[in-house]
Every structure is written in C-alpha cells, then in structure tokens.
Amino acid sequence: QVQLVESGGGLVQAGGSLRLSCAASGRAFRSYAMGWFRQAPGKEREFVAAVTRSTGSTYYADSVKGRFTISRDNAKNTVFLQMNSLKAEDTAVYYCAARSSPLTAYSGPPDYWGQGTQVTVSS
C-alpha cells in the first residue's frame, strides 16, 4: 500500500507560478513511476506529467509542455510539479499518482491516487 499526500495548491494570478509536492509513504517509492493528473469542473481527469522509476525520464501533456516541470527526490519520497506561466485553463484539482509499471498518458490507470489539491488561476 502507498499513501500519497499532495500540498502546495492555492490561488495564483495568471502568469504566476506554483510548486506542488506529493509525499509518498508505504512501499518502496523507487518502485513506482510517479505522475500528476488534473480534473477541472465538468471535465474528465486528464494526464499532466509523469516521471519514470529509474531513469528519471519525463513525459508531459502537450498543454503544459514548456511550462510545467515534474521531478522526484527518491531520498525524500517526494515528487514535485513546478508550474510556471499559469493560465486560467490550468485551474483544476491536481492529483498525484503512482504506478508500478510505466505511467504515461496512454498507460493503464495508476495503482494509487492522492486526495488532490486545488489550483485556481485567476485571469
């Protein structure tokens, strides 16, 4: 079992930045690909970014490429999402996710989810 706890959400003006954190506890953090998804009101949950278990390779949705950066600190069991140049359309609940096999926009669902953190971007 893996527990994921997100933090760092909030209200920011368009063009601003936020850094989300996800602290993982439970089984070996290094065994999991980690990612972020988001869900806006009235929309389906969508993939945002992922980082692999070992090589640290990263994947991004086209809508956030060049603005968001995902990273992980295996020593601290934490994954981060640095969000820059935020837009109103980035407003959503952001969820941290863990998967014991590769995690991309096209993979199967994550094995574990966090509870989500709200990000609101005012225009």
N, C-alpha and C positions, 0 to 999 in steps of 0.2 A: 504494500500500500504506500502511496505517495501523497503527501498533503502539499498543496500549493497555496500560497498566500500572496496576493498582489498588493502593492501600495504605490503611491505616487500620482494617482489621478487627481483631477481638480478642474478648475475653471481657468482658462487662459484666453487671451485675445488672439485673433488671427495673426499669423506671423510669429507667434511666440513658440516656446519650447516647453516640453515636459519630459521627465525621465521616469518611466515605470520600472518597478522592481518586482521580482517574483522569488520569494524564498521557498525552497523545497525542503521537506523533511521526509524521513522514511527511508526507503530503499535507495541504493547507490545512485546518486544524482548523475554520475558519469555514464550510467547505463541508458540514459534517456535522451533522445532528441527533444529539444525544447522549442516552444513556439508561442506566438501571440495570435489571437483571433479577436475579432470585434463584432459587435452587433448593435446596429443603430435601430431606433424605434421603427417598428413596422417592417423591418428587413431581416433577412436570414443572417445567421452568423457567417462571417467570412474570414478567410485566411489573411493574415497580415505579414508575418515573418516567421522564419524558423532558423535554428542553428543545429548542426549535426552533433552527434555524441562525441566523436573523437577528433575529427579534423578541424572542427570549428567553421566549416563551410556554412554560408548563409544563403537564404532564399527570401525573396520579397514579392509581395503583390505589386503589380505594375503601378497601382495608385499611390504607393508610398516609396517607391524606389527613388533614391537620391535625397530623401527627406528623413527617413527612419533608419536607425541602425540597431540591430539586435546583437547582443553579446552575452557571454556566460562566464562566470567565475566559478570553476569547479571546486576551488578551495573553500568557497563560501556558500556553495549550493544555491547559487542565485543566478537568475537570468534577467537581463535588462532590455528595455526598449527605449532608446533615445529618440525622441520625436521632435524634429525641427520644422520650421516653416509650416506650422499647423494651419489647417484650413477648417472652415465651418463643417465641411463634409467629413472631417475626421471625428466629429462628435459621435460617441458610442460608448458602450460598456466594453472594456478591454479584458479579455480572458487569457490567462496563462494556461499552457497545456504541455503535457508530457506524453511521449510515445516511445515504447521500447523498440520500435523499428522506425525506418526513415519517416520524417514528418515534412510534408510539403503541402502545397495547395491541392494536390491530386492524390495524396495518400489516403488511407483509411482514417477513421476518426481517432483522435488521441485516446490514450488509456486513462488519463486523468485530467481534470479541469480544476482551475481555481474558482473562487466565488465571483470574481470580476471586480473591476474598479472603473468608476465613471470618469470619462474625459469629456469636457464640454468646451468647445471652441466658439467664442463669440465673434461675430463679424462686425 
